[in-house]
Amino acid sequence: MIKYSIPIFLFIFAITIVPSANGHSLFNSSEETLGDFRVQIATQPEFPQIGEKSQILFRVTDRDYNEVDRFTMGVRIFFNDEQVDAIRPQTHNTHHWETDFIFEKPGNHIFRVDLYDATYDGEVLTFTFNMSTQSPFGYIFFASLVAGGMIFGGVLCYIYIPKIIKSRS
């Protein structure tokens, strides 16, 4: 009985220590806080491909992560310090919005997100985010994961297959 009560106690203790849990944040995501607002941005897929449509996801909350019901936002997109695109300011009646974007060139793109009427005196808050497209690093990363999985599987086979064959004979 005591043997089973310790793991149960540790499990209940672990649940009470962690009040909430979130899924992993997207690889190509970021957040910034200015004034009383926090803007989060992410791309879907996590690794945008050159010349293919990607979704840019925006979320606006206050400092305490309470979602903002209504906001006006515009976006300016830069590549190599040159503005390549812009999304005109729009009023949104929800805490998040999505827009489609096609990355034309590989590398880092700077998204300057302007939040209008965000301060008491009507100033514009500009949040700056660095978003990158798929680079050779992404392919190397995925290849290393696949290679690691294959090596792990090979080691398991090397260890257990002789034992299985020996037990059958």
C-alpha positions in Angstrom: 0.0 0.0 0.0 2.8 2.4 0.9 4.6 1.5 -2.3 1.6 2.9 -4.4 0.8 5.9 -2.1 4.1 7.8 -2.8 3.7 8.0 -6.6 0.0 9.0 -6.2 1.0 11.7 -3.7 3.7 13.0 -6.0 1.3 13.0 -8.9 -1.3 15.0 -7.0 1.4 17.4 -5.7 2.6 18.0 -9.2 -0.9 18.8 -10.4 -1.4 21.4 -7.7 2.0 23.1 -8.4 1.3 23.6 -12.1 -1.9 25.8 -12.3 -2.0 25.8 -16.1 -0.2 24.5 -19.1 0.1 25.8 -22.6 1.0 24.0 -25.9 4.3 24.9 -27.4 4.6 28.3 -29.0 5.2 28.3 -32.7 8.8 28.4 -33.8 8.4 31.6 -35.9 6.5 33.5 -33.2 7.1 36.4 -30.9 5.5 38.9 -28.6 6.2 42.4 -27.4 4.7 44.6 -24.7 4.4 48.4 -25.0 2.3 50.5 -22.8 -0.7 48.6 -21.6 -0.8 46.2 -24.6 0.9 43.0 -25.7 0.9 42.0 -29.3 1.7 38.4 -30.3 2.6 37.4 -33.9 3.2 34.0 -35.5 3.3 32.4 -38.9 1.4 29.3 -40.1 3.1 27.1 -41.2 5.9 27.5 -38.7 8.5 27.6 -41.4 7.1 29.8 -44.3 8.1 28.7 -47.8 9.3 31.1 -50.4 6.6 32.0 -52.9 3.8 30.1 -51.1 1.0 31.6 -49.1 1.4 31.8 -45.4 -0.9 33.0 -42.7 0.3 35.7 -40.3 -1.5 35.4 -37.0 -1.9 38.4 -34.7 -3.2 38.5 -31.1 -3.7 41.6 -28.9 -4.0 41.4 -25.1 -3.5 43.7 -22.2 -0.6 43.3 -19.7 -2.5 40.7 -17.8 -3.2 38.5 -20.9 -6.8 39.6 -21.0 -7.9 39.7 -24.6 -8.7 43.1 -26.1 -12.2 43.2 -27.7 -11.6 46.0 -30.2 -8.5 47.5 -31.7 -7.2 49.2 -34.9 -4.0 47.8 -36.4 -1.8 48.3 -39.4 1.3 46.5 -40.5 4.4 47.5 -42.5 6.7 44.8 -43.8 10.4 45.4 -44.4 13.1 43.4 -46.1 16.7 44.7 -46.0 15.5 48.0 -44.6 13.2 48.6 -47.5 9.4 48.5 -47.1 8.1 45.7 -49.4 4.5 45.6 -48.3 1.9 47.1 -46.0 -1.5 46.3 -44.6 -3.6 49.4 -44.1 -5.0 50.1 -40.7 -8.2 48.1 -40.0 -10.5 48.0 -37.0 -10.9 44.5 -35.6 -13.8 43.5 -33.2 -12.0 40.5 -31.8 -8.8 39.8 -30.0 -7.0 38.2 -32.9 -6.9 38.3 -36.7 -5.2 36.5 -39.5 -4.0 37.6 -42.9 -2.3 35.9 -45.8 1.2 36.9 -46.9 3.6 35.5 -49.5 7.3 35.7 -48.6 9.0 36.5 -51.9 12.7 36.3 -50.7 14.5 34.1 -48.2 15.8 35.8 -45.1 14.5 37.9 -42.3 11.5 40.2 -42.7 10.8 42.9 -40.2 7.1 43.4 -39.3 6.3 46.7 -37.8 2.8 46.4 -36.3 1.1 49.8 -35.5 -1.6 49.7 -32.9 -3.7 52.9 -33.2 -5.5 54.7 -30.4 -3.7 52.6 -27.9 -2.7 55.4 -25.5 -4.8 58.0 -23.8 -3.3 60.8 -25.9 -4.0 58.9 -29.2 -0.4 58.0 -30.0 0.4 55.0 -32.2 2.3 52.1 -30.6 4.7 50.4 -33.0 5.7 46.8 -32.2 8.7 45.4 -34.1 9.0 41.6 -34.9 11.6 39.6 -36.8 10.1 36.9 -38.9 12.2 34.5 -41.0 11.5 32.2 -43.9 12.6 28.7 -44.5 16.3 28.5 -44.7 18.8 25.6 -45.1 18.8 25.4 -41.3 15.2 24.0 -41.4 16.2 21.2 -43.7 19.2 20.3 -41.6 17.1 20.4 -38.4 14.5 18.0 -39.9 17.2 15.7 -41.4 19.0 15.5 -38.0 15.7 14.6 -36.3 15.1 11.8 -38.8 18.7 10.6 -38.5 18.4 10.5 -34.7 15.2 8.5 -34.9 16.7 6.0 -37.3 19.9 5.6 -35.1 17.7 5.1 -32.0 15.6 2.5 -33.8 18.8 0.8 -35.0 20.2 0.6 -31.5 16.9 -0.8 -30.2 16.8 -3.4 -33.0 20.5 -4.3 -32.3 19.7 -4.9 -28.6 16.3 -6.6 -28.7 16.2 -8.6 -31.9 18.9 -11.1 -30.8 17.1 -11.6 -27.5 13.8 -12.2 -29.4 15.4 -14.7 -31.8 17.2 -16.4 -28.9 14.0 -16.8 -26.9 12.2 -18.4 -29.9 14.8 -21.0 -30.6 
